[in-house]
Amino acid sequence: MNSQLEELEEAVLLVDLPAKGLVRGDVGSVVHVYGDHAAYEVEFMTKDGNTIAVETLEAAQVRAMMPRDLWHVRELSEAA
């Protein structure tokens, strides 16, 4: 199920990253692909363009958006 991602593609987070205020299902943009798609640099932003986090994630921690995925919105907590 985990297809290779390319730069500028949307990536779905598969794990919680509580230190960054990110949860499974959050969507970010791939800004860099490492090696043979072993890891990705993913930027997570709010709708108004504020970067929340830029994280280096292993391929197993993210996946590509799928055609039947449902977008979901959640408000970022003040602590994040």
C-alpha positions in Angstrom: 0.0 0.0 0.0 2.9 2.4 0.7 3.7 3.7 -2.8 6.7 5.8 -3.5 6.2 9.5 -3.0 7.7 12.3 -5.2 8.6 15.9 -4.3 5.5 18.2 -4.0 3.1 15.3 -3.5 0.8 15.2 -0.5 1.8 12.7 2.1 -0.5 11.2 4.8 1.1 10.7 8.2 0.7 7.1 9.5 2.0 7.7 13.1 1.4 10.3 15.8 4.2 12.8 16.4 3.0 14.4 19.7 6.1 16.5 20.2 5.2 18.3 17.0 1.4 18.4 17.6 0.8 16.1 14.6 -1.4 13.0 14.5 -2.0 10.1 12.2 -3.9 11.2 9.2 -2.5 14.7 9.0 -1.4 15.7 5.5 1.8 17.3 4.5 3.8 18.1 1.4 6.9 16.2 0.4 9.8 18.7 0.0 12.6 16.2 -0.4 13.1 12.6 -1.3 16.1 10.8 0.4 18.0 8.0 -1.3 15.9 5.4 -3.0 12.7 6.7 -1.4 13.8 5.4 2.0 12.8 8.6 3.7 11.1 11.9 3.0 11.3 15.4 4.2 7.6 16.5 4.8 6.3 19.9 5.6 3.1 20.3 7.5 1.3 23.6 7.3 -1.9 25.3 8.4 -4.4 26.4 5.7 -3.1 30.0 6.1 0.4 28.9 5.2 2.1 28.8 8.5 4.6 25.9 8.8 3.9 23.7 11.8 6.8 21.2 11.3 9.2 19.9 8.7 10.0 16.3 9.6 12.3 13.7 8.1 10.1 10.6 8.0 10.9 7.0 7.1 8.9 5.6 4.2 6.8 3.4 6.6 5.7 6.5 8.4 3.9 8.1 5.5 1.8 7.1 2.4 0.5 8.8 -0.7 -3.0 10.2 -0.8 -5.4 7.7 -2.3 -8.3 8.6 -4.6 -10.9 7.5 -2.0 -9.3 9.3 0.9 -11.6 11.6 2.8 -10.2 15.0 3.8 -10.7 15.9 7.4 -10.1 19.2 9.3 -9.0 19.6 12.9 -8.0 22.8 14.7 -4.4 22.9 15.8 -4.0 23.2 19.6 -2.4 26.3 21.0 0.4 24.2 22.5 1.7 22.9 19.1 
